[in-house]
Amino acid sequence: MKISPTQRSLKKLRAEGYLCAIVEHFNQFAKIRQDLYGFLDILAIKENEICGIQTCCKGDLSKRETKIAQHKNFQAVKKSGIRIILHGWDEDDLEEREFIKT
């Protein structure tokens, strides 16, 4: 059975001591997946740290980076102090990027 990028990220984050919540959901009426603030799949917290994670297949990382940079909520989320991290998975191989564009 194939493991989703979200489940892979949850496993990694929990192993690092984060308390995690999936913050994307399927909107039954609109028939689409909706992310928190338009681009976060997971919210992860631990002492003095809050991270928002966008997780996807490794090949989609650049598209997700563009999506976040252009999103109307990006600056507000960034200014709040939430670290924005992208996880790109290819089987068990992870490419992780912290999103720091202004």
C-alpha positions in Angstrom: 0.0 0.0 0.0 1.4 3.4 -1.0 1.9 5.9 1.8 0.8 9.4 1.1 3.2 12.4 1.4 1.1 13.7 4.3 1.5 10.5 6.3 5.2 10.4 5.5 5.6 14.0 6.8 3.5 13.2 9.9 5.8 10.3 10.7 8.9 12.4 10.3 7.6 15.4 12.3 6.4 13.2 15.2 9.7 11.4 15.3 11.3 14.9 15.8 9.0 15.6 18.7 6.3 17.8 17.1 2.7 17.7 18.0 0.9 17.6 14.6 -2.5 18.2 13.1 -3.7 17.7 9.5 -5.2 21.1 8.6 -6.3 20.3 5.0 -9.7 18.8 4.4 -12.0 17.7 1.6 -14.9 20.1 1.0 -17.7 17.8 0.1 -19.9 20.6 -1.4 -17.2 22.2 -3.6 -15.6 18.7 -4.3 -12.0 20.1 -3.7 -9.3 19.8 -1.0 -8.8 22.9 1.0 -5.6 23.8 2.8 -5.3 26.0 5.9 -4.8 29.6 4.8 -4.8 28.2 1.3 -1.4 26.4 1.3 -0.8 24.5 4.6 -1.4 20.7 5.0 0.0 20.2 8.4 0.4 22.4 11.5 3.3 21.2 13.8 4.2 22.6 17.2 6.8 22.1 19.8 8.4 24.3 22.4 8.7 27.9 21.0 8.0 26.8 17.5 5.0 26.6 15.1 5.5 25.2 11.6 3.1 25.0 8.7 4.0 22.3 6.2 3.0 21.9 2.6 3.6 18.3 1.6 3.7 16.8 -1.9 5.5 14.6 -4.3 9.1 15.8 -4.9 8.3 16.6 -8.6 5.7 19.2 -7.5 7.9 21.2 -5.1 8.5 24.1 -7.5 4.8 24.4 -8.3 3.9 24.4 -4.6 6.6 27.0 -3.9 5.1 29.3 -6.6 1.6 28.7 -5.2 2.6 29.8 -1.7 4.6 32.8 -2.9 1.6 34.1 -4.9 -1.1 33.3 -2.3 -2.9 36.3 -0.8 -2.4 34.9 2.7 1.4 34.2 2.5 2.6 37.5 4.0 0.2 37.4 6.9 1.2 33.8 7.8 4.9 34.6 7.4 4.6 37.8 9.6 2.8 35.7 12.3 6.0 33.8 12.9 4.8 30.5 11.5 7.7 28.7 9.8 6.6 27.6 6.3 8.2 24.4 5.3 7.8 22.4 2.1 8.2 18.6 2.1 8.7 16.9 -1.2 8.7 13.1 -1.1 9.9 10.5 -3.6 9.2 7.1 -2.0 11.2 7.4 1.3 13.5 10.2 0.1 12.6 13.7 1.4 13.6 17.0 0.0 12.8 19.7 2.6 12.8 23.4 2.0 12.1 26.2 4.4 10.1 28.8 2.6 11.8 32.2 3.3 10.8 34.3 0.3 9.5 37.8 1.1 
